[in-house]
Amino acid sequence: MTESSRANDISDTPGRGNGAFRPLLWLALIITASGNVVASTADLSVLVNVAFGLGAVACAAVLIVHHYRYRRRNTVQEGGIRLNPPSPRGTNGQDTP
């Protein structure tokens, strides 16, 4: 197995990269959305409002991308749900025909 194929195996694994990244993104989203509400109701500068708004949109976008990149792939097989189906790769790391 070469280094590049080993790196692809690691990056394709569902559920990788979760850790503390998502909770911190959720916290940042809550803080920026709250800051946007406060900036809107307190008649602060428009630049402050836009900065909080862009921060909230960026956090939401990163959360969505992270969700779709690391979600579990479900397959229905013989009437049941099977989580994390086996890879279609052969024993040598190559795709099976």
Backbone torsions as a table, in degrees:
resi	resn	phi	psi	omega
1	MET	NA	127.3	-178.8
2	THR	-82.5	167.2	-179.0
3	GLU	-63.3	-39.7	-177.4
4	SER	-68.3	-37.7	178.7
5	SER	-71.8	-32.4	176.8
6	ARG	-67.3	-38.8	178.0
7	ALA	-65.6	-37.6	177.9
8	ASN	-66.9	-37.1	178.3
9	ASP	-62.9	-40.5	-178.9
10	ILE	-69.9	-43.0	-176.4
11	SER	-73.5	-22.3	-179.9
12	ASP	-86.5	-4.3	-176.2
13	THR	-72.8	121.8	178.4
14	PRO	-64.8	144.4	177.1
15	GLY	87.8	-2.7	179.1
16	ARG	-77.9	150.9	174.3
17	GLY	82.8	13.7	-179.0
18	ASN	-81.9	-81.9	175.1
19	GLY	51.2	-133.6	-176.5
20	ALA	-95.2	-0.8	-175.4
21	PHE	-65.2	-49.8	-177.9
22	ARG	-65.6	-44.8	177.5
23	PRO	-60.2	-36.4	177.3
24	LEU	-67.5	-36.5	176.2
25	LEU	-65.8	-41.2	177.4
26	TRP	-62.5	-42.3	178.3
27	LEU	-62.5	-44.0	178.3
28	ALA	-63.7	-37.6	178.1
29	LEU	-64.5	-43.6	179.4
30	ILE	-64.3	-42.7	-179.2
31	ILE	-65.6	-44.9	-177.9
32	THR	-70.5	-36.7	177.6
33	ALA	-67.5	-40.9	177.0
34	SER	-64.5	-42.2	177.2
35	GLY	-62.0	-35.4	177.7
36	ASN	-66.1	-41.7	178.4
37	VAL	-65.1	-45.1	-179.6
38	VAL	-64.1	-42.8	-179.7
39	ALA	-64.6	-34.3	179.3
40	SER	-72.0	-43.3	-176.5
41	THR	-78.9	-25.6	-178.2
42	ALA	-90.9	5.6	-179.3
43	ASP	52.9	44.5	174.9
44	LEU	-76.8	177.3	-179.5
45	SER	-57.8	147.2	179.1
46	VAL	-62.7	-33.3	179.7
47	LEU	-63.9	-37.3	177.4
48	VAL	-65.8	-43.5	178.9
49	ASN	-62.0	-44.3	179.6
50	VAL	-65.8	-39.7	-179.9
51	ALA	-62.5	-45.9	177.5
52	PHE	-65.1	-38.6	179.4
53	GLY	-64.4	-44.5	177.8
54	LEU	-65.7	-36.4	176.2
55	GLY	-62.9	-42.4	179.2
56	ALA	-65.2	-42.5	179.0
57	VAL	-65.1	-39.8	179.1
58	ALA	-64.7	-43.3	178.6
59	CYS	-62.8	-42.9	179.3
60	ALA	-63.4	-41.6	-179.9
61	ALA	-64.6	-42.1	179.7
62	VAL	-67.0	-38.4	176.5
63	LEU	-62.5	-40.9	179.0
64	ILE	-65.7	-46.3	179.0
65	VAL	-61.9	-43.2	179.9
66	HIS	-63.5	-38.9	179.0
67	HIS	-62.6	-48.9	-177.9
68	TYR	-70.9	-28.7	179.5
69	ARG	-74.6	-37.1	-173.4
70	TYR	-113.2	17.8	179.4
71	ARG	-73.4	157.9	176.6
72	ARG	-79.1	141.0	178.3
73	ARG	-94.3	119.1	179.7
74	ASN	-99.7	139.5	174.1
75	THR	-128.5	142.7	176.5
76	VAL	-95.9	124.8	-177.4
77	GLN	-141.0	121.1	178.3
78	GLU	54.3	45.8	174.7
79	GLY	80.6	-1.6	-179.4
80	GLY	-124.4	169.6	177.6
81	ILE	-102.3	132.4	179.7
82	ARG	-118.0	120.4	178.9
83	LEU	-84.8	144.3	177.4
84	ASN	51.1	71.5	-179.6
85	PRO	-64.1	157.7	179.8
86	PRO	-63.4	151.6	-179.8
87	SER	-70.6	145.0	177.9
88	PRO	-76.7	4.6	-178.9
89	ARG	-80.0	149.6	177.9
90	GLY	-77.4	-175.7	-177.5
91	THR	-69.7	-22.0	-179.6
92	ASN	-94.1	9.4	178.4
93	GLY	88.1	-2.0	-179.9
94	GLN	-93.7	152.5	177.0
95	ASP	-66.1	142.0	178.2
96	THR	-86.4	144.5	-178.2
97	PRO	-71.0	NA	NA
